[in-house]
Amino acid sequence: MIPQCSIEKRYRIDRREVWYLKFVLEGYPGVAIMRTLDPQQGLVVLHVAPGCEKEVDMIIDDLQKEMHIELVENGGGEAS
């Protein structure tokens, strides 16, 4: 279940790495929920819990050292 006050951040990653990103995020319970929007293009959305934006940014920044992660859209607002 996605909280209504979450922040959406959309990323494009190597489609072979979708499972890895999800695995890493599951190690940080309550921080973000990931959904795959387009598995062929590696398009995912993170629903970031309020107050966890900096933590998610740090996780993504660290993962960018290992894999390609491109921010394609930053919703910035609340998910509906």
ABEGO torsion letter per residue (X at the ends): XBBAABBBBBBBBBAAAAAAAAAAAAABBGABBBBBABAAAGBBBBBBBBGAAAAAAAAAAAAAAABBBBBABBAGBBBX
